[in-house]
Amino acid sequence: MTAADAFLCRPAPLVAPDLLGWRLAIGGLEARITETEAYHQVTDLACHASRGRTRRTEVLFARPGTLYVYRCYGIHWLLNLVCDQVDVPSAVLIRAVAMPGVDPRLSNGPGKVTRLLGLGQRHHGIHLSTGEVRLLPPSVPSARHRCGPRIGVDYAGAPWALKRWRWWEAGFPVVPHRG
């Protein structure tokens, strides 16, 4: 078991804030995670698994470190890292990253992250252990961070839409919550 595997074997609301500062590597690219959002179990009405175990959501029930990549609004691919344990649907959405030489406004949204890193449907269901996409520990201590409500989950209603399960590095230009 790698350090990343052990790190991800916890519920998404615990993993998400701790992921800040970790790095995603794919091909020759490396990006520091600067914003995350947690989705946890079938009771979380904002989690895709709340609709049951389907062909689309099966990956959410996979082992920690599996990539759950799905299309949002038919436009953007979004990257989630499966957490917790097999058969417990829990995942962290990677909302923003920082890359050397890249304007942060080009990487401060989950669709921008996948576009920048070249991630899409072909990455859905692969595991970090394949080496194609790797999760690396922080190379520098994590910056201070903030938390707030998740974005775009008003449909889930209270208390799920109000959960403060979104974290970001203080000072990183994140998309503000409109709620």
C-alpha positions in Angstrom: 0.0 0.0 0.0 1.4 3.4 -1.0 1.3 6.6 1.1 -1.5 7.9 -1.1 -3.5 4.7 -0.7 -3.3 4.9 3.1 -4.1 8.6 3.0 -7.3 8.0 1.0 -8.6 5.2 3.3 -10.7 7.7 5.3 -14.1 9.4 4.8 -14.0 12.1 2.2 -14.9 14.9 4.7 -11.6 14.1 6.5 -9.5 13.6 3.4 -10.7 16.7 1.5 -9.0 19.4 3.7 -5.9 17.3 4.1 -5.6 17.0 0.2 -4.7 20.7 0.0 -1.1 20.9 -1.0 -0.9 17.3 -2.4 0.1 17.1 -6.0 -1.4 15.4 -9.0 1.0 14.2 -11.7 0.1 13.0 -15.1 2.5 12.7 -18.0 5.0 15.6 -17.6 2.5 17.8 -15.7 2.3 18.3 -12.0 -0.3 20.4 -10.2 -0.7 21.3 -6.5 -4.3 20.8 -5.2 -5.7 24.1 -3.9 -9.4 23.4 -3.6 -11.5 20.3 -2.8 -15.1 19.3 -2.0 -16.3 16.2 -0.2 -19.2 13.9 -1.0 -19.9 11.1 1.4 -22.2 8.1 1.4 -25.6 7.3 0.1 -27.3 9.6 2.7 -25.5 12.7 1.3 -28.1 13.8 -1.2 -25.5 15.8 -3.1 -23.5 12.6 -3.7 -24.2 10.7 -6.9 -24.3 7.5 -4.8 -27.5 8.8 -3.1 -29.4 7.6 -6.2 -28.1 4.1 -5.7 -25.5 1.8 -7.1 -25.7 2.2 -10.9 -23.4 1.7 -13.8 -22.5 5.4 -13.5 -21.9 5.4 -9.8 -20.3 1.9 -9.4 -16.8 3.5 -9.3 -17.8 5.4 -6.2 -18.0 2.0 -4.4 -14.5 1.0 -5.6 -11.3 0.9 -3.6 -9.7 4.2 -2.4 -7.6 5.8 -5.1 -9.9 5.0 -8.0 -10.7 7.9 -10.2 -14.4 8.9 -10.6 -14.4 11.1 -13.7 -17.8 12.2 -15.0 -19.2 14.7 -17.4 -21.1 17.7 -15.8 -23.8 19.5 -17.8 -22.6 17.5 -20.8 -19.7 19.9 -21.1 -17.0 19.5 -18.5 -15.2 16.4 -17.2 -14.8 16.5 -13.4 -12.2 14.5 -11.4 -13.0 12.9 -8.1 -10.7 10.7 -5.9 -12.6 7.8 -4.3 -11.9 7.5 -0.6 -12.8 5.5 2.5 -13.2 1.8 1.8 -14.7 -0.6 -0.7 -18.5 -0.4 -0.8 -18.6 2.9 1.0 -19.2 5.6 -1.6 -17.1 8.6 -0.6 -15.1 10.9 -2.9 -13.3 14.2 -3.1 -13.9 16.5 -6.1 -10.7 18.3 -7.2 -12.0 21.8 -7.7 -8.8 23.8 -8.3 -5.1 23.3 -8.8 -2.0 25.5 -9.1 0.7 25.0 -11.7 4.0 26.9 -12.2 3.6 29.4 -15.1 -0.2 28.9 -15.3 -2.5 31.8 -14.4 -4.6 30.6 -11.4 -7.8 31.8 -13.2 -7.2 29.0 -15.7 -7.2 26.3 -13.0 -9.8 27.5 -10.5 -12.7 25.3 -11.4 -13.2 21.5 -11.7 -13.7 21.7 -15.4 -10.6 23.8 -15.8 -8.6 21.2 -13.8 -9.4 18.3 -16.1 -8.9 20.4 -19.3 -5.5 21.6 -18.0 -4.4 18.1 -17.0 -5.9 16.4 -20.1 -8.2 14.2 -18.0 -11.4 12.8 -19.4 -13.6 9.7 -19.8 -10.6 7.4 -20.5 -9.4 8.0 -16.9 -12.7 7.0 -15.3 -12.3 3.9 -13.2 -8.5 3.8 -13.3 -6.6 3.5 -10.0 -3.7 5.7 -8.9 -1.6 2.6 -8.7 -1.5 2.3 -12.5 1.0 5.2 -12.6 -0.8 7.1 -15.3 -2.2 9.6 -12.7 -0.3 9.8 -9.5 -1.0 11.5 -6.2 2.1 12.8 -4.5 2.5 14.2 -1.0 3.0 17.9 -0.5 6.5 19.2 -1.3 6.1 22.2 1.0 3.9 22.7 4.1 0.3 23.3 3.2 -0.9 26.9 3.3 -3.6 28.1 5.6 -7.0 27.1 4.3 -10.6 28.2 4.5 -13.9 26.2 4.3 -17.4 26.9 3.2 -20.5 25.3 1.6 -20.2 23.1 -1.5 -21.0 24.7 -4.8 -23.8 23.7 -7.2 -25.7 21.3 -4.9 -28.7 23.4 -3.9 -30.9 20.6 -5.4 -29.8 18.4 -2.4 -31.7 20.7 0.1 -30.8 21.2 3.7 -28.7 20.1 5.4 -26.7 18.7 2.4 -26.5 21.9 0.4 -25.3 23.8 3.5 -22.5 21.3 4.5 -19.2 23.1 4.9 -17.4 20.4 3.0 -15.5 22.6 0.6 -11.9 23.7 1.4 -9.4 25.9 -0.4 -6.0 27.5 0.2 -6.3 31.0 1.7 -5.5 33.5 -1.0 -6.1 31.2 -4.0 -8.6 32.8 -6.4 -11.5 30.4 -6.0 -14.9 30.7 -7.5 -17.1 32.2 -4.8 -20.2 30.4 -3.4 -23.4 32.0 -4.5 -26.0 30.9 -2.1 
